[in-house]
Amino acid sequence: MVKLSASELDLRLPTLLVMGLGVDSGPSIPRGQFEILKSATRVFFRTLKHPGAAELAVELSTFGIRVDSFDEEYGSEPDFDAVYTSIVTKLRGELFKATPSPAVETVCYLVPGSPLVAEETVRRLRSDPEIEVRIFPATSFIELSLLATGLDPVDGLSIIDGSELLARPYRLGSSPTLVGQVWSEELLGDLLAMLDDLGDDFRVDYLWHLGLPEEILVDARSGDFLRDHPPADHLTSLLISQQQSEAESVGELWQVIKELRLKCPWDKEQTHESLGRHLLEEAYETLEALDLIARSEELSESSMGHLEEELGDLMIQVLFHSNLAREEGFFSLGDLAQLVREKLVYRHPHVFGDVETTRSEQVVENWEKLKLVEKGRSSVLEGIPNALPALSYAQKVIRKGLSVGVDLTADTDLLQSLLDTCRSLYATGTIDEELLGDIIFQAAALGTSVKADVEALLRARTRKLVDQILIAEELRRQN
């Protein structure tokens, strides 16, 4: 009978031996490790739902070893976090019960696949400073997936747990993503629905029971799969790959911008200051494209193509300024993307956290509160550009006031106030500029109260005059 010597175990700390069961039709435990198992006093399986695990448990019990599994935890605990906490707590309890004679009491913990891959309990145990964890690696689902798909991880591969991806879909990158532990039909359905929401650019391969005689690798978005497929279980994974990588397209554009800066005489001369007017022009041209869409009865290839072109021109400005900042040693495009991602995640705790929000007003209120904390600002008014067009500036200030409880009167009162001010202006017999300013402000406040964009309304109304002028000019030419 093989026992671990004192030199093989750290006698200063209680030691847990963690072994992987592999992923084949039977536990892939080398002979030397099996001899260690036979000498153990306690063996725990995270789960017996693994090919050959139950058979191994019976075999070990014939050597007088006390064998248990944690399958009951999965049914008695409210969520996976609680399951993992319970498993770790019980294992620690067994270890400390085994001291003071760890060389005599050997506790083993067996997990599916490899202990080093997607095993949360092992990760928690290894981070515990009060215990020693000795790992015996084994084949994981990753190796079988690479074998089945022909992927080489050197070319780029992300690996994530199915539940984690569902909670954080932004973790999908340009490289293929191997999704492990797609353990139920419900989780599979949620993941496929999420990918549908993200668009048609993804190919999804269904990896079922790899390494077993019945293994299947099939396109999970095909009609045949949706009609009939073996149900997802603890031996199910997905491989998600982008048909056309948006990240790669942006990366290629980024390289073009950098090359222009190196080789084009005009681009070489540009600065943040010299490009400022171009950024403003492109922003206004984008607004004009949006205005055209707003005035159209339905979306058309022409109007959306125009918007696509203008958004592209605006994007060039963002990339150009990012490249200048990179040259100056301040930040680059990747830093910019990371900053925006972190900001969006932080300011949307109702999406990426545990905050519950049902109304858009709550979202805006939370956004402003988080922004104050994030920016270290003392007022919600800080950060509003004074150079904004006057109507937009007024509406933004009004909205900021609403976010901190400075509420204007009800819609009907605002309308009455507007009428009273108009009467006062009429009664003076002259154009009083202050009263005229009050009228414009009250109109902006009234628009804000009904969630209208006053700037857009004025633009739309002015467009009607533009159309009238164009018609009048055409009639004059005809006459």
SEMARFI-507420 format. One line per 8 residues: number of its first residue (from 1); for each residue x, y, z of C-alpha. Coordinates in nm, 3 decimals, padded with zeros to 5 digits, always signed. Each point is the difference from the previous one (the first is absolute). Layout:
N
NUM) X Y Z; ...
This chain:
479
1) +00.000 +00.000 +00.000; +00.149 +00.338 -00.107; -00.011 +00.286 +00.248; +00.123 +00.354 -00.042; +00.315 +00.062 +00.202; +00.052 +00.296 +00.231; +00.221 +00.156 -00.268; -00.288 -00.014 -00.246
9) -00.246 +00.169 +00.234; +00.037 +00.335 +00.172; -00.037 -00.103 +00.364; -00.044 +00.359 +00.107; -00.344 +00.022 -00.158; -00.286 -00.244 -00.051; +00.035 -00.130 -00.356; -00.270 -00.077 -00.255
17) +00.082 -00.214 -00.304; -00.204 +00.110 -00.303; -00.018 -00.230 -00.302; -00.170 +00.036 -00.336; -00.219 -00.276 -00.139; +00.067 +00.097 -00.360; -00.275 +00.003 -00.260; +00.008 -00.347 -00.157
25) -00.240 -00.289 +00.042; +00.175 -00.090 +00.325; +00.202 +00.197 +00.256; +00.343 +00.073 -00.151; +00.205 -00.053 +00.316; +00.360 -00.121 -00.044; +00.105 -00.307 +00.194; +00.217 +00.197 +00.244
33) -00.288 +00.231 +00.090; -00.233 -00.296 +00.034; +00.237 -00.152 +00.256; -00.014 +00.326 +00.195; -00.380 -00.014 -00.017; +00.002 -00.355 +00.135; +00.200 +00.120 +00.302; -00.237 +00.290 +00.073
41) -00.225 +00.000 +00.304; -00.261 +00.233 -00.153; -00.087 +00.059 -00.364; -00.250 +00.264 -00.111; -00.143 +00.029 -00.351; -00.132 +00.342 -00.097; -00.258 -00.191 -00.201; -00.061 -00.359 -00.106
49) -00.157 +00.128 -00.323; +00.307 -00.089 -00.202; +00.072 -00.303 -00.219; +00.139 -00.270 +00.228; -00.004 +00.209 +00.320; -00.262 -00.215 +00.172; +00.192 -00.315 -00.096; +00.322 +00.145 +00.142
57) -00.177 +00.096 +00.322; -00.119 -00.359 +00.047; +00.349 -00.135 -00.073; +00.162 +00.233 +00.255; -00.253 -00.095 +00.265; +00.111 -00.365 -00.033; +00.336 +00.109 +00.143; -00.173 +00.124 +00.313
65) +00.016 +00.364 -00.106; -00.283 +00.232 +00.103; -00.135 +00.146 -00.324; -00.247 +00.288 -00.032; -00.121 +00.241 -00.268; -00.139 +00.353 +00.012; -00.287 -00.065 -00.240; -00.254 +00.074 +00.274
73) +00.133 +00.356 +00.028; -00.119 +00.077 -00.352; -00.358 -00.073 +00.101; +00.000 +00.157 +00.345; +00.179 +00.332 -00.059; -00.166 +00.302 -00.168; +00.275 +00.069 -00.256; +00.343 -00.110 -00.120
81) +00.182 +00.245 +00.224; -00.167 -00.155 +00.304; +00.079 -00.350 -00.131; +00.369 +00.082 -00.038; +00.011 +00.166 +00.343; -00.157 -00.307 +00.160; +00.245 -00.239 -00.173; +00.305 +00.203 +00.102
89) -00.126 +00.033 +00.358; -00.054 -00.376 +00.033; +00.338 -00.084 -00.150; +00.175 +00.242 +00.235; -00.187 -00.151 +00.291; +00.115 -00.347 -00.101; +00.361 +00.118 -00.036; +00.016 +00.163 +00.341
97) -00.166 -00.306 +00.148; +00.281 -00.206 -00.157; +00.279 +00.195 +00.170; +00.208 -00.055 +00.220; +00.111 -00.306 -00.199; -00.021 +00.099 -00.369; +00.253 -00.267 -00.099; -00.251 -00.259 +00.120
105) -00.323 +00.170 -00.105; +00.000 +00.060 -00.377; -00.294 +00.194 -00.145; -00.053 -00.002 -00.377; -00.237 +00.211 -00.207; -00.092 -00.118 -00.353; -00.143 +00.234 -00.263; -00.111 -00.052 -00.362
113) +00.253 +00.088 -00.268; +00.302 +00.187 +00.130; +00.017 +00.172 +00.340; +00.171 +00.293 -00.172; -00.282 +00.075 -00.245; -00.333 +00.162 +00.095; -00.002 -00.143 +00.353; -00.118 +00.276 +00.232
121) +00.028 -00.214 +00.314; +00.364 -00.078 -00.079; +00.074 +00.366 -00.063; -00.144 +00.092 +00.339; +00.185 -00.280 +00.175; +00.332 +00.100 -00.157; -00.045 +00.359 +00.117; -00.051 -00.111 +00.363
129) +00.323 +00.078 +00.192; -00.087 -00.247 +00.277; +00.014 -00.315 -00.213; +00.238 -00.162 -00.246; -00.148 -00.116 -00.332; +00.189 -00.247 -00.216; -00.127 -00.019 -00.358; +00.007 -00.308 -00.224
137) -00.099 +00.133 -00.347; -00.197 -00.194 -00.259; -00.148 +00.046 -00.345; -00.268 +00.270 -00.014; -00.279 +00.075 -00.245; +00.234 +00.253 -00.160; +00.233 -00.263 -00.149; -00.291 -00.203 -00.135
145) -00.157 +00.313 -00.150; +00.326 +00.091 -00.173; +00.027 -00.353 -00.136; -00.360 +00.001 -00.126; +00.007 +00.346 -00.158; +00.359 +00.018 -00.124; +00.057 +00.329 +00.180; +00.348 +00.107 +00.106
153) -00.016 +00.219 +00.315; +00.314 +00.181 -00.116; -00.219 +00.163 -00.267; -00.221 +00.144 +00.274; -00.258 -00.163 +00.224; -00.215 +00.127 +00.287; -00.143 -00.237 +00.259; -00.296 +00.084 +00.222
161) -00.271 -00.167 +00.207; -00.350 +00.000 -00.153; -00.167 +00.182 +00.289; +00.280 +00.258 +00.006; -00.042 +00.072 -00.373; -00.375 +00.041 +00.041; +00.059 +00.262 +00.269; +00.278 +00.175 -00.194
169) -00.053 -00.038 -00.377; +00.259 +00.270 -00.067; +00.262 -00.266 +00.082; -00.046 -00.130 -00.355; +00.301 +00.114 -00.198; +00.130 -00.026 -00.352; +00.169 -00.334 +00.070; -00.202 -00.323 +00.039
177) -00.159 -00.049 +00.341; -00.027 -00.344 +00.161; -00.294 -00.005 +00.240; +00.013 -00.272 +00.263; -00.256 -00.131 +00.248; -00.308 +00.052 -00.218; -00.168 -00.241 +00.237; -00.371 +00.039 -00.079
185) -00.245 +00.061 -00.284; -00.112 +00.319 +00.173; +00.353 +00.142 +00.003; +00.055 -00.110 -00.361; -00.323 +00.172 -00.108; +00.094 +00.320 +00.183; +00.344 +00.005 -00.163; -00.140 -00.056 -00.350
193) -00.261 +00.272 +00.057; +00.273 +00.238 +00.116; +00.201 -00.071 -00.315; -00.310 +00.058 -00.213; -00.034 +00.342 +00.162; +00.365 +00.076 -00.082; -00.053 -00.073 -00.371; +00.077 -00.260 -00.264
201) +00.376 +00.042 -00.002; +00.060 -00.298 +00.229; +00.044 -00.366 -00.080; -00.091 -00.227 +00.292; +00.120 -00.361 +00.015; -00.167 -00.237 +00.246; +00.259 -00.228 +00.164; -00.174 -00.288 +00.174
209) +00.164 -00.292 +00.185; +00.340 +00.046 -00.166; +00.228 -00.300 +00.049; -00.292 -00.238 +00.039; -00.135 -00.237 -00.268; -00.313 +00.214 -00.044; +00.185 +00.333 -00.037; -00.159 +00.265 -00.223
217) +00.130 +00.321 -00.158; -00.273 +00.185 -00.187; -00.099 +00.355 -00.103; -00.232 +00.120 +00.278; -00.168 +00.254 -00.227; -00.109 -00.244 -00.267; -00.364 -00.088 -00.042; +00.068 -00.368 +00.064
225) +00.165 +00.076 +00.333; -00.283 +00.224 +00.119; -00.252 -00.271 -00.087; +00.188 -00.292 +00.152; +00.319 -00.023 +00.205; +00.124 -00.194 +00.303; -00.083 +00.209 +00.308; +00.276 +00.204 +00.158
233) +00.152 -00.145 +00.316; +00.317 +00.016 +00.209; +00.206 -00.129 -00.297; -00.110 +00.276 -00.239; +00.200 +00.295 -00.136; -00.038 +00.261 -00.273; +00.255 +00.144 -00.239; -00.094 +00.352 -00.109
241) +00.189 +00.163 -00.284; -00.068 +00.319 -00.191; -00.064 -00.043 -00.370; +00.113 +00.358 -00.057; +00.194 +00.158 +00.281; -00.106 +00.358 +00.072; +00.307 +00.037 +00.219; +00.222 -00.098 -00.293
249) -00.173 +00.256 -00.227; +00.058 +00.276 +00.254; +00.359 -00.118 +00.044; +00.064 +00.025 -00.375; -00.146 +00.353 -00.006; +00.219 +00.092 +00.296; +00.308 -00.115 -00.194; -00.107 +00.213 -00.300
257) -00.029 +00.308 +00.225; +00.351 -00.059 +00.137; +00.142 -00.051 -00.349; -00.162 +00.320 -00.126; +00.158 +00.187 +00.286; +00.342 -00.134 -00.100; -00.021 +00.046 -00.378; -00.259 +00.269 -00.090
265) +00.136 +00.360 +00.005; -00.337 +00.147 +00.104; -00.058 -00.254 +00.277; +00.354 +00.056 +00.132; -00.077 +00.368 +00.059; -00.320 -00.049 +00.200; -00.037 +00.069 +00.373; -00.286 -00.033 +00.247
273) -00.068 +00.371 -00.052; +00.006 -00.006 -00.380; -00.237 -00.297 -00.007; -00.251 +00.160 +00.236; -00.207 +00.166 -00.271; -00.007 -00.324 -00.202; -00.139 -00.187 +00.299; -00.272 +00.262 +00.040
281) -00.084 -00.007 -00.372; -00.024 -00.379 -00.005; -00.222 +00.004 +00.310; -00.237 +00.247 -00.165; -00.004 -00.201 -00.323; -00.089 -00.309 +00.202; -00.284 +00.193 +00.165; -00.119 +00.102 -00.346
289) -00.008 -00.366 -00.106; -00.200 -00.084 +00.313; -00.236 +00.289 -00.076; -00.056 -00.140 -00.350; -00.095 -00.337 +00.150; -00.233 +00.166 +00.251; -00.185 +00.177 -00.281; -00.033 -00.316 -00.209
297) -00.317 -00.205 +00.023; +00.204 -00.321 +00.002; +00.363 -00.107 +00.005; +00.165 -00.031 -00.339; +00.330 -00.128 -00.136; +00.079 +00.355 -00.108; -00.057 +00.172 +00.336; +00.167 -00.275 +00.203
305) +00.292 -00.009 -00.244; +00.041 +00.374 +00.050; +00.000 -00.050 +00.378; +00.256 -00.280 -00.033; +00.230 +00.228 -00.198; -00.029 +00.289 +00.246; +00.052 -00.223 +00.304; +00.310 -00.135 -00.173
313) +00.134 +00.353 -00.051; -00.067 +00.076 +00.366; +00.178 -00.322 +00.096; +00.307 +00.112 -00.196; +00.020 +00.306 +00.224; -00.011 -00.214 +00.316; +00.270 -00.230 -00.136; +00.217 +00.290 -00.115
321) -00.010 +00.171 +00.340; +00.069 -00.335 +00.170; +00.303 -00.050 -00.223; +00.131 +00.347 +00.080; -00.039 -00.077 +00.371; +00.187 -00.329 -00.055; +00.288 +00.184 -00.167; +00.008 +00.244 +00.291
329) +00.017 -00.287 +00.249; -00.336 +00.061 +00.171; -00.246 -00.267 -00.118; -00.082 -00.216 -00.299; -00.310 -00.149 -00.160; +00.012 -00.305 +00.227; +00.015 +00.222 +00.309; -00.295 +00.197 -00.133
337) -00.207 -00.315 -00.055; +00.088 -00.134 +00.346; -00.091 +00.332 +00.162; -00.339 +00.012 -00.173; -00.074 -00.366 +00.080; +00.082 +00.046 +00.368; -00.209 +00.317 +00.013; -00.304 -00.166 -00.157
345) +00.025 -00.303 +00.229; +00.043 +00.220 +00.309; -00.291 +00.228 -00.088; -00.237 -00.287 -00.082; -00.012 -00.201 +00.325; -00.356 -00.102 -00.093; +00.148 -00.188 -00.299; +00.341 -00.116 +00.121
353) -00.061 -00.001 +00.376; -00.271 -00.082 +00.251; -00.190 +00.331 -00.004; -00.366 -00.037 -00.102; -00.141 +00.276 -00.221; -00.329 -00.005 -00.188; -00.039 +00.362 -00.115; +00.221 +00.203 -00.231
361) -00.023 +00.293 +00.243; +00.173 -00.214 +00.262; +00.273 -00.082 -00.249; +00.066 +00.371 -00.062; -00.006 +00.077 +00.373; +00.247 -00.281 +00.078; +00.218 +00.110 -00.292; +00.029 +00.354 +00.140
369) +00.076 -00.123 +00.353; +00.271 -00.237 -00.123; +00.142 +00.273 -00.223; +00.035 +00.236 +00.297; +00.189 -00.266 +00.197; +00.212 -00.106 -00.298; +00.101 +00.353 -00.101; +00.032 +00.132 +00.356
377) -00.237 +00.283 -00.090; -00.184 +00.215 +00.250; -00.282 +00.093 -00.239; -00.192 -00.173 -00.277; +00.050 +00.316 -00.205; +00.374 -00.057 -00.026; +00.095 -00.137 -00.338; -00.280 +00.165 -00.200
385) +00.178 +00.176 -00.289; -00.078 +00.371 -00.007; +00.048 -00.009 -00.377; -00.310 -00.215 -00.052; -00.273 +00.152 -00.218; -00.224 +00.205 +00.230; -00.308 -00.223 -00.023; +00.203 -00.315 +00.064
393) +00.177 +00.174 +00.289; -00.334 +00.101 +00.154; -00.146 -00.349 -00.028; +00.313 -00.161 +00.145; -00.004 +00.236 +00.301; -00.372 -00.067 +00.051; +00.057 -00.378 -00.010; +00.291 +00.028 +00.243
401) -00.224 +00.195 +00.235; -00.266 -00.268 -00.019; +00.260 -00.266 +00.086; +00.068 +00.169 +00.336; -00.362 +00.082 +00.081; -00.021 +00.353 -00.139; -00.335 -00.063 -00.164; -00.176 +00.248 -00.223
409) -00.375 +00.043 +00.012; -00.238 -00.246 -00.165; -00.055 +00.004 -00.376; -00.325 +00.195 +00.028; +00.163 +00.258 +00.230; +00.291 +00.037 -00.242; -00.241 +00.056 -00.285; -00.194 +00.257 +00.204
417) +00.325 +00.174 +00.094; +00.099 +00.012 -00.366; -00.337 +00.151 -00.095; +00.023 +00.259 +00.280; +00.349 +00.106 -00.111; -00.119 +00.030 -00.361; -00.287 +00.224 +00.116; +00.245 +00.213 +00.201
425) +00.221 +00.042 -00.305; -00.302 +00.092 -00.211; -00.119 +00.249 +00.261; +00.330 +00.191 +00.002; -00.050 +00.095 -00.362; +00.373 -00.046 -00.058; +00.234 -00.299 -00.026; +00.144 -00.039 +00.348
433) +00.307 -00.224 -00.043; -00.014 -00.132 +00.357; -00.363 -00.105 -00.040; +00.085 -00.152 -00.337; +00.278 -00.199 +00.170; -00.252 -00.117 +00.262; -00.234 -00.120 -00.274; +00.276 -00.198 -00.172
441) +00.114 -00.151 +00.333; -00.356 -00.092 +00.100; -00.050 -00.165 -00.339; +00.319 -00.202 +00.062; -00.125 -00.094 +00.349; -00.337 -00.104 -00.142; +00.172 -00.214 -00.262; +00.219 -00.160 +00.266
449) -00.304 -00.084 +00.213; -00.146 -00.204 -00.285; +00.342 -00.153 -00.085; +00.028 +00.184 -00.332; +00.328 +00.109 -00.157; -00.064 +00.372 -00.045; +00.309 +00.045 -00.216; -00.129 -00.269 -00.236
457) -00.351 +00.150 +00.002; +00.133 +00.341 -00.096; +00.217 -00.157 -00.266; -00.301 -00.189 -00.142; -00.211 +00.316 +00.003; +00.276 +00.193 -00.175; +00.022 -00.275 -00.261; -00.363 +00.073 -00.088
465) +00.100 +00.357 -00.074; +00.294 -00.128 -00.205; -00.241 -00.214 -00.204; -00.230 +00.303 -00.051; +00.293 +00.210 -00.121; +00.112 -00.271 -00.242; -00.355 -00.029 -00.140; -00.024 +00.379 -00.036
473) +00.333 +00.010 -00.184; -00.110 -00.277 -00.234; -00.328 +00.181 -00.077; +00.191 +00.321 -00.070; +00.227 -00.182 -00.245; -00.302 -00.152 -00.178; -00.161 +00.342 -00.038
